[in-house]
Amino acid sequence: MDLARLEAVTWRNRALLLFDRIAMPVAVCDVYGAVLLANPAMAAECGTTPGRLRGRDVLDLFSPREATQVERIAEALRMRRRSRYQVSVRWRAPGGAERYGELTADPVSDTVEDTPALLVMLRVEGERERPGADAPAGQGRVTPVEARVLALLAGGATTARAARETGLTTDGVTYHLRRLSSRWNAANRTELVARAYALGVLTPGVWPPEASAPE
């Protein structure tokens, strides 16, 4: 492999590592809105893994609050205008609450002649709780991916093994653990597992550990 190609691969790997570690939900889509790449934060908003988002239409995941916004963006892209586009959206969070925020799409490509991809960033502005949901139940709601990570952790799995078992990167696993630790105010992984059992996320008295069936 020549030096220029080796440097290109090195920088691509560094960029992907940074992409995974960004706390803001981010995805790269083609010009039609199909997801090409998503980071763990974006996948968490959809209750899945980054790999399972590939090929999904971003506007199926996040519903525009005004259809005319999307029509204006589509027309601008057809005209090859390279501006930042913003769409107000709403979506259903994994716990059941309705969230709302803003998607920002920036066309990116190597040259102005190339068909651009879209760098999409999601800013969460707030959420409305699901009617009838109470605070304790809300605390105990986790995504299927989070439940699987917790079960593996309770069984003694390392971050690397949890990543292999769930199809996440090690940074993706760490992201979910930090998110849960912050939500449950857990100081370490032992306390995080204890909270998972206390909240009914993990089934007590079962080995190997497994997640409780959702209500």
N, C-alpha and C positions, 0 to 999 in steps of 0.2 A: 504494500500500500504506500503511495507516495506521500510526502510530507503534507501537502495541501489537503489531501483527502483525510489524512489522519487528524489534522487540526480541525477540519470540518466535523468529523465524527465526535471529537472531544468536546467541542463547543455545543454540539447538539445534545450530547449526554448531560452536560452541565445545565443546559436550558431546561431539559426535561426534569432534572432533579429539582431545580428551582420552581418549576411549574407545579410539581407535586406538593411542595412545601408552602405555597402561597395560601394564606388563611382565607382569602376571598374566593368565593366560588367562581371558577374560570373554565371556559371551554373553547375549543377551536372548532368551527363549523365550516362546511363548504358554503358556497354562495346561495344554496337553496335552503340552508338552515339545518342540514343533517350533521350531527355531532361526529367529529373525527377524533377528538381527544378531549378528555375531561379530567380535572384534578379531583382529589378526594373530597374537597369541600363542596364542589358542585354535585358530586355523586351523593354526598350525605343529604343535601337538600331534596334529593329525589328518592332517598331510601334504598340506594343500591350501590354497586361498585362502579368505578370508572369504565371498566371493560364492558359492562352491560348497557352503558349509555351510548356506546358507539353505534352510529347508524340511526339513532332516534332523532326525530324532528324536535328541535329546541322549542318550537311553538306548541308542540303537543305536551311538553313538560311544564311550560310556563304560559298561561293564557293571557294574551294582550287584553288590556282593559278597553282599548279603542282599536277596532280593526283598521281604521283609516291610517293609523300610525304605520302599520305593517305595509299597507299598500304604497305609501309614500316612499318607504325604504326600498321596497322591491323595484319601484320605478327608478329610483336614484341609482341602484346597483346596475340595472339594465343600461343606464346611461354612463356607466363606469365612473360615477362620481365617488371620490374618496373622501368622505366626511365621517365624522363620528355620529352614530345614530342611537337614539335612546327610545326605549319602549317601556311604558308602564305595564307591569304584569302582576298576576296573582297566581298562586298555586297552593296545592294541598301538601302540607308538611307531613313527614312520616308519622308524627304523633296524632295527626288528625286536624290540627289547627290550620286555618286558612291564613297564609302569609301574603304579603304584598310588597312590592319593591320595584326596582328598575333594572332592566337589561340594557347594557351599553355594548354596541357592536362597532368594532373598528375594522375596516377592510385592510388586509395585509397581504403583501406578495413581494417576491424578489425584485420584480420590475413592474413598471406601470403598464406594460403590455400584457402581463400575465393575468389570468383570471384570479381574482383575490379570494383568499379564505377570510373568515370572519373571526376575530378575536372577541369572544363574548364574555362579559363580566356581569355578575349579578350583585346588586346592592339590596340587602334586606332592610326594609324600612319599618316593618312592624308585622304584627299578626293578630288575628282574632281567634280566640279559643273556640273549639268545637262546642256547640250548645250542650250543656249538661255535664261537661268535663269538670272534674274537681282537681285541686292542686296535687294531692297525693298520687292520684291515678296518672296525671300528666307527668309527674316525675318518673313514674315507673315505665313509661312508654319508651321503647327503643326501636330502632329499625332492625330488620332481620340481620343485616350485616353486623350491627353493634351487638346484638344478642349472640351471634356466632363467635365474635371476637371475645366476648366476656366468658362464654362457655369454654373456649380454648384456654383462656387465661386461667380460669378456675382449675383446669386440668393440668396446669403447670407448663403450658406451651410458652415458648419464647416468642418474641416479636417476629423473628424470622419465620418460625413455623406457622404462626397465625397468619402471616402474609401469604405463605404458600397455600394454606388450607382455604383461604377466603378469596384468593385471586387479587389481593391488594398488594401494593408495595409496602415495605417496612414503614415508610413515611406515612402511608395511608392508614396503617394500623395505629401508629402513634397519634395521628390526628384524631381518630375516633376515641382513643383512650383519653386524650387530653380534653376532648369535648365532653365526655362523660364525667371525667373527674371534676371539671368546672361546674357541670350541671348538678352533680351530687355532692360537691364540696368534699371530695375524697382526697386525702393527702398523699396516698400511694396506691399501688396496685392491689395490695392485700385489702385495704379499706374499700377499694372500688368493688372487688368481688363480694365483700361482705354486704355492701349496700345493694348489690344486684340480687343477692339472696333475700335480703330484708324487704326489698320492694317487689319481690315475686317475679323478677325477670328470669332468674335461674330456679330450676326445680330442686327443692331440698331433698336429701336422702337418695339421690340418684348418682351413680357413677358409671361411665364418665359423665361429667357435668353436662347438662343440656338446658336449653332455654325452655321456659314455660310456654305452653300454647297461648297465642294471643286471645284476648276476650272477644 
